[in-house]
Amino acid sequence: MTIMKLAEALNRRADLQRRIAQIRERLANNVKVQEGDQPAEQPSALFAELDATLAELESLIVQINRTNQETQWEGRSLTEMIAAKDTLSLHLSVLQGALEAANVRSDRFSRNEIKFVRTVDVTALQKQVDALSKAIRELDTSLQQANWTTDLL
């Protein structure tokens, strides 16, 4: 039996998810045909393929989650690192939205039009965005390194 690295398992999971999407599409194209015609593929065979693929995906997800929970890297479990990355990414997204809103230009054509002023320090906000982006890149690099050196449990 060949030992699979976590990164390989993550790639396999993505492949299985794409395959399930393709089976979904193939099913949609073959579950109904014009009277007198035959489907290009038998739905029963597609359902069997779907069941087998889902079973493999479920097993792989359990292994990936177990590996992420039990593997320590830089003093934290991979699960904790993934949660931190997800949270940092969400934080970055919110700050980028605020920065974008603060930078929207509103031209006034007359003195009677409403004037808008910023309520945040755009420079400081941009520095936060840059710092978060760097932290995410560094965390992602560390996770990638762990993924390629960790055996799947």
Buried (B, 14 or more C-beta within 10 A) or exposed (E): EEEBBBBBBBEBBEEBEEBBEEBEEBBEBBEEEEEEEEBEBEBEEBEEBBEEBBEBBEEBEEBBEEBBEEBEBEEBBBBBBBEBBEEBBEBBEEBBEBBEEBEEEEEEEEEEEEEEEEEEEEEEBBEBBEEBBEBBEEBBEBBEEBBEEBEBB
